[in-house]
Amino acid sequence: MSCFVVKISGHLIRDTQALKNLLNEIEKLVRENTKIVVVPGGSVFADYVREIQKEIGFNDDIAHWMAIKAMELYGIYIKHLSKSLVEAYTIEEIIEAFTKNLIPVAMPHKIMRQFDETPHTWDVTSDSISIVIASKLKCKLVCLAKMVDGIINNRGELVERLKADDVENMNQQVVDRYVPKLVKKYGISVAIFNATKPWILRSIVNGLKDKYTLIFQFHF
């Protein structure tokens, strides 16, 4: 299936206008027959899971599933912002939304229970989960809407293209540590762009050069 996964930064919960602007761009692309599934970040809800884990001391397995549930809380918030959005709890429901020209918001808990293919640690966040979901839909690209333009090198310059192996060896905090492993496992490229610059998503979808970072295993 020719489709794109767009993961929306949890930070946008505090910037409703930026979130709406990004959703508007997604809606425009969908009206042009682009299939897009939205994956919510963990936002403040996953942050609270981290905090309460430190306070109480439960293990990473519990925290993993709680954080995935936390993504669904943000997903419910995102969904209410547009009538074009629909909650999707399984891969089948995502595909059904595509057939109705709706934009599925992936509620990942049930999906990740079915496809439990990642470690249960904080090395895996909504970034990696987006790639797993993309692999089940055979989407060719995951777009991570972050609060930065992409990955920056030691000279303060945006790196436009990076091999997954190079990302593994970098000291970066833009994507989670498991992302490059999944890029290599599934052969799915990952584009990182600034969530407050939604027009860049159009460039990514159309394969145009712009201000974003592309992580790849094979040439895209």
C-alpha positions as CSV (number, residue, x, y, z in Angstrom):
1,M,0.0,0.0,0.0
2,S,1.3,3.5,-0.9
3,C,0.8,5.4,2.3
4,F,2.6,7.6,4.8
5,V,2.7,7.6,8.6
6,V,2.9,11.0,10.3
7,K,3.8,10.9,14.0
8,I,2.7,14.1,15.7
9,S,4.9,15.5,18.5
10,G,3.3,15.5,21.9
11,H,4.6,19.0,22.5
12,L,1.8,20.3,20.2
13,I,-0.7,19.6,22.9
14,R,0.3,23.0,24.2
15,D,0.2,24.7,20.8
16,T,-3.3,24.1,19.4
17,Q,-2.9,26.4,16.5
18,A,0.3,24.7,15.3
19,L,-1.4,21.3,15.7
20,K,-4.4,22.5,13.7
21,N,-2.1,23.9,11.0
22,L,-0.4,20.5,10.7
23,L,-3.7,18.7,10.5
24,N,-4.9,21.1,7.8
25,E,-1.9,20.2,5.7
26,I,-2.5,16.5,6.2
27,E,-6.2,17.0,5.2
28,K,-5.1,18.8,2.0
29,L,-2.8,15.9,1.1
30,V,-5.5,13.3,1.8
31,R,-7.9,15.2,-0.5
32,E,-5.2,14.8,-3.2
33,N,-5.4,11.0,-2.7
34,T,-2.5,10.6,-0.4
35,K,-3.1,8.0,2.3
36,I,-1.9,9.2,5.7
37,V,-2.2,7.6,9.1
38,V,-1.6,9.8,12.1
39,V,0.3,8.3,15.1
40,P,0.1,10.4,18.3
41,G,3.2,11.0,20.4
42,G,3.1,10.2,24.1
43,S,2.9,13.9,25.1
44,V,2.5,14.9,28.8
45,F,0.8,11.6,29.5
46,A,3.9,9.5,28.7
47,D,6.0,12.0,30.6
48,Y,3.8,11.3,33.7
49,V,4.4,7.6,33.2
50,R,8.1,8.2,33.4
51,E,7.7,10.4,36.5
52,I,5.5,7.9,38.4
53,Q,7.8,5.0,37.4
54,K,10.7,6.8,39.1
55,E,8.5,7.5,42.2
56,I,7.0,4.1,42.6
57,G,9.6,1.9,41.0
58,F,7.6,-0.4,38.7
59,N,9.5,-2.2,35.9
60,D,10.1,-1.1,32.3
61,D,7.6,-3.7,31.0
62,I,4.8,-2.1,32.9
63,A,6.0,1.4,31.9
64,H,6.2,0.3,28.2
65,W,2.5,-0.6,28.0
66,M,1.4,2.4,30.1
67,A,3.3,4.7,27.8
68,I,1.6,3.2,24.8
69,K,-1.7,3.6,26.4
70,A,-0.7,7.3,27.1
71,M,-0.3,7.8,23.3
72,E,-4.0,6.9,23.0
73,L,-5.0,9.8,25.4
74,Y,-3.2,12.2,23.1
75,G,-4.8,10.5,20.1
76,I,-8.3,11.1,21.5
77,Y,-7.4,14.8,21.8
78,I,-6.0,15.0,18.3
79,K,-9.1,13.2,16.8
80,H,-11.5,15.8,18.2
81,L,-9.9,18.6,16.3
82,S,-11.2,17.5,12.9
83,K,-14.2,15.6,11.5
84,S,-11.8,14.0,9.0
85,L,-10.1,12.1,11.7
86,V,-11.2,8.7,13.1
87,E,-9.8,6.6,15.9
88,A,-8.4,3.3,14.6
89,Y,-7.5,0.5,17.0
90,T,-6.3,-2.2,14.6
91,I,-4.5,-2.4,11.2
92,E,-7.8,-3.4,9.7
93,E,-9.5,-0.3,11.1
94,I,-6.8,1.9,9.6
95,I,-7.3,0.3,6.2
96,E,-11.0,0.7,6.5
97,A,-10.6,4.4,7.2
98,F,-8.5,4.7,4.0
99,T,-11.3,3.3,2.0
100,K,-13.6,6.0,3.4
101,N,-11.1,8.8,2.6
102,L,-10.8,9.4,6.4
103,I,-7.6,10.0,8.3
104,P,-7.0,7.2,10.8
105,V,-5.5,8.1,14.2
106,A,-3.7,5.0,15.2
107,M,-4.5,3.9,18.8
108,P,-1.4,1.7,19.2
109,H,-2.0,-0.4,22.2
110,K,-3.9,-3.3,20.6
111,I,-1.7,-3.1,17.5
112,M,1.5,-3.4,19.5
113,R,0.1,-6.2,21.6
114,Q,-0.5,-8.1,18.3
115,F,2.9,-7.1,16.9
116,D,5.1,-7.1,20.0
117,E,8.4,-6.7,18.1
118,T,10.3,-4.1,20.1
119,P,12.1,-4.1,23.5
120,H,10.0,-3.0,26.5
121,T,12.3,-0.1,27.4
122,W,12.4,3.7,27.1
123,D,14.7,3.2,24.1
124,V,11.4,2.6,22.2
125,T,9.0,5.5,22.0
126,S,6.2,6.6,19.6
127,D,9.0,7.1,17.0
128,S,9.7,3.4,16.8
129,I,6.1,2.5,17.2
130,S,5.3,4.6,14.1
131,I,7.8,2.5,12.1
132,V,6.3,-0.8,13.3
133,I,2.8,0.4,12.3
134,A,4.1,1.5,8.9
135,S,5.6,-1.9,8.4
136,K,2.3,-3.6,8.8
137,L,0.7,-1.2,6.3
138,K,3.6,-1.5,3.9
139,C,4.0,2.3,4.0
140,K,7.2,3.5,2.4
141,L,7.9,6.4,4.7
142,V,7.4,7.6,8.3
143,C,7.3,11.3,8.9
144,L,8.2,12.5,12.4
145,A,6.8,15.9,13.2
146,K,9.1,17.2,15.9
147,M,9.9,20.5,17.5
148,V,13.2,20.7,15.6
149,D,14.1,20.9,11.9
150,G,15.9,17.5,12.0
151,I,19.2,16.2,13.2
152,I,22.0,18.8,13.6
153,N,25.7,18.0,13.2
154,N,28.6,19.2,15.3
155,R,28.9,22.3,13.2
156,G,25.3,23.3,13.9
157,E,24.1,22.4,10.4
158,L,21.0,20.4,9.5
159,V,21.9,17.0,8.1
160,E,19.7,16.3,5.2
161,R,20.4,12.6,4.6
162,L,21.7,10.0,7.1
163,K,22.2,6.2,6.8
164,A,20.6,4.3,9.7
165,D,24.1,3.0,10.7
166,D,25.4,6.5,11.1
167,V,22.4,7.5,13.3
168,E,23.2,4.5,15.6
169,N,26.7,5.9,16.1
170,M,25.6,9.5,16.7
171,N,25.1,11.2,20.0
172,Q,21.6,12.6,19.1
173,Q,18.4,12.9,21.0
174,V,16.0,13.7,18.1
175,V,14.8,10.2,17.6
176,D,14.7,7.3,20.0
177,R,17.6,4.8,20.1
178,Y,15.7,2.0,18.4
179,V,14.7,3.9,15.3
180,P,17.8,3.1,13.2
181,K,17.4,-0.6,14.1
182,L,13.9,-0.6,12.7
183,V,14.8,1.4,9.6
184,K,17.3,-1.4,8.9
185,K,15.0,-4.2,9.8
186,Y,12.0,-3.0,7.7
187,G,13.8,-0.9,5.0
188,I,11.4,2.0,5.8
189,S,12.8,5.5,5.6
190,V,12.2,8.1,8.3
191,A,11.8,11.9,7.6
192,I,12.2,14.3,10.5
193,F,10.6,17.7,10.1
194,N,9.5,20.7,12.1
195,A,5.9,20.3,13.3
196,T,5.5,24.1,13.2
197,K,6.4,24.1,9.5
198,P,3.6,21.9,8.0
199,W,4.3,22.8,4.4
200,I,7.5,20.8,4.6
201,L,5.4,17.6,5.0
202,R,4.2,18.2,1.4
203,S,7.8,18.4,0.2
204,I,8.5,15.1,2.0
205,V,5.5,13.3,0.5
206,N,6.4,14.5,-3.0
207,G,10.0,13.6,-2.6
208,L,11.3,17.1,-2.8
209,K,14.3,18.6,-1.2
210,D,13.5,20.8,1.8
211,K,14.5,21.5,5.4
212,Y,14.3,18.1,6.9
213,T,16.4,15.0,7.8
214,L,15.9,11.7,6.0
215,I,17.2,8.5,7.6
216,F,17.4,5.6,5.3
217,Q,18.7,2.1,4.9
218,F,18.3,1.9,1.1
219,H,18.4,4.9,-1.2
220,F,15.0,6.6,-1.2
